[in-house]
Amino acid sequence: MIRKQLVIGALYLFLLPSCTDRNSTNEVLAEANKVHLESVAMHDQVEKEINKKKKIAIERNSAAHLVKLDSLHKLVDLWEEGTVEVPGFEHEHHHESGKEHHQHKNAPQMTDESMLEYQRNTKEAIQELQKYLNDLEIR
């Protein structure tokens, strides 16, 4: 499901018209950056929760849950690889003890509206992963 949303987001890059009302550019990109930062914050929460649940699964000797959590972690990594920063906004660092989280990738050429839609799609994708994680109970 996540790959489908990333593909849809990529299609928006090429399908939306490139004409933009320059007066609304700052507002559109500011909204895109707001959504981006919300997504990055969710990503950080999801990673912490995965690690917490992995510890519980290890304590309870639940190999099946560990496999699910490892798979989910790989999907979260794929999500992270697909994120791009909004042009014109400084990157915020959210690094845990030297671990590089969010990469500094420049956005491909796209309209401001496309950037906003892309950020909304990536947020929706991390929300789905978060929901799956929240629904995963370790017994």
C-alpha positions as CSV (number, residue, x, y, z in Angstrom):
1,M,0.0,0.0,0.0
2,I,2.8,2.4,0.8
3,R,4.5,1.8,-2.5
4,K,1.3,2.6,-4.3
5,Q,1.0,5.9,-2.5
6,L,4.7,6.8,-3.3
7,V,4.0,5.9,-7.0
8,I,0.9,8.1,-6.9
9,G,2.9,10.9,-5.4
10,A,5.5,10.5,-8.1
11,L,2.9,10.7,-10.8
12,Y,1.7,14.0,-9.4
13,L,5.2,15.3,-10.2
14,F,4.6,14.9,-13.9
15,L,0.9,15.3,-14.3
16,L,0.1,18.5,-12.6
17,P,0.4,21.7,-14.7
18,S,3.6,23.7,-14.1
19,C,1.9,27.1,-14.1
20,T,1.7,28.6,-10.6
21,D,0.3,31.8,-9.1
22,R,3.4,33.3,-7.7
23,N,1.4,35.2,-5.1
24,S,0.4,32.0,-3.5
25,T,3.8,30.3,-3.8
26,N,5.0,31.1,-0.3
27,E,1.7,30.0,1.3
28,V,1.6,26.7,-0.7
29,L,5.3,25.9,0.1
30,A,4.8,27.0,3.8
31,E,1.9,24.5,4.0
32,A,4.0,21.8,2.3
33,N,6.8,22.4,4.8
34,K,4.4,22.2,7.7
35,V,3.1,18.9,6.4
36,H,6.6,17.7,5.9
37,L,7.7,18.5,9.4
38,E,4.6,16.8,10.8
39,S,5.5,13.7,8.8
40,V,9.1,13.7,10.0
41,A,7.8,14.0,13.6
42,M,5.5,11.0,13.0
43,H,8.4,9.1,11.6
44,D,10.4,9.7,14.7
45,Q,7.5,8.5,16.9
46,V,7.0,5.4,14.7
47,E,10.7,4.4,15.0
48,K,10.7,4.8,18.7
49,E,7.5,2.7,19.0
50,I,9.0,0.0,16.8
51,N,12.1,-0.2,19.0
52,K,9.9,-0.3,22.1
53,K,7.8,-3.1,20.7
54,K,10.8,-5.0,19.6
55,K,12.2,-5.0,23.1
56,I,8.8,-6.3,24.4
57,A,8.7,-9.0,21.7
58,I,12.3,-10.1,22.6
59,E,11.3,-10.3,26.3
60,R,8.3,-12.3,25.5
61,N,10.2,-14.5,23.0
62,S,7.7,-13.7,20.2
63,A,9.5,-14.4,17.0
64,A,6.4,-13.8,14.9
65,H,6.1,-10.3,16.2
66,L,9.8,-9.6,15.6
67,V,9.4,-10.6,12.0
68,K,6.4,-8.2,11.6
69,L,8.3,-5.4,13.3
70,D,11.4,-5.9,11.2
71,S,9.2,-5.8,8.1
72,L,7.5,-2.7,9.3
73,H,10.8,-1.1,10.0
74,K,12.0,-1.8,6.5
75,L,8.8,-0.1,5.2
76,V,9.5,2.9,7.4
77,D,13.1,3.0,5.9
78,L,11.6,2.9,2.4
79,W,9.2,5.8,3.4
80,E,12.2,7.8,4.6
81,E,14.1,7.2,1.4
82,G,11.1,8.6,-0.5
83,T,10.9,11.9,1.5
84,V,12.2,15.1,0.1
85,E,12.5,18.5,1.7
86,V,10.5,21.5,0.6
87,P,12.7,24.0,-1.3
88,G,13.4,27.2,0.5
89,F,13.0,25.8,4.0
90,E,15.9,25.1,6.3
91,H,16.2,21.5,7.4
92,E,15.4,20.7,11.0
93,H,17.7,18.1,12.6
94,H,16.1,15.3,14.7
95,H,19.1,13.0,15.3
96,E,19.3,10.5,18.1
97,S,22.8,9.9,19.5
98,G,24.6,10.4,16.3
99,K,22.1,8.4,14.2
100,E,21.3,10.2,10.9
101,H,17.5,10.1,10.4
102,H,16.0,12.3,7.8
103,Q,18.3,12.7,4.8
104,H,19.1,16.0,3.1
105,K,17.6,15.3,-0.3
106,N,16.6,18.1,-2.6
107,A,13.2,18.0,-4.2
108,P,12.9,17.2,-7.9
109,Q,11.6,19.9,-10.1
110,M,7.9,20.3,-9.5
111,T,5.2,22.9,-9.0
112,D,4.5,24.2,-5.6
113,E,1.1,22.6,-5.7
114,S,2.8,19.3,-6.6
115,M,5.1,19.6,-3.7
116,L,2.2,20.2,-1.3
117,E,0.4,17.1,-2.7
118,Y,3.6,15.0,-2.5
119,Q,4.0,16.0,1.2
120,R,0.4,15.2,1.9
121,N,0.9,11.7,0.3
122,T,4.0,11.0,2.3
123,K,2.2,12.1,5.5
124,E,-0.7,9.8,4.7
125,A,1.7,6.9,4.1
126,I,3.5,7.3,7.5
127,Q,0.1,7.6,9.1
128,E,-0.9,4.2,7.7
129,L,2.3,2.7,9.0
130,Q,1.7,4.3,12.4
131,K,-1.8,2.9,12.4
132,Y,-0.6,-0.6,11.6
133,L,2.0,-0.3,14.4
134,N,-0.5,0.9,16.9
135,D,-2.8,-2.0,16.0
136,L,0.0,-4.6,16.5
137,E,-0.4,-6.0,20.0
138,I,2.3,-8.2,21.4
139,R,1.1,-10.9,23.7
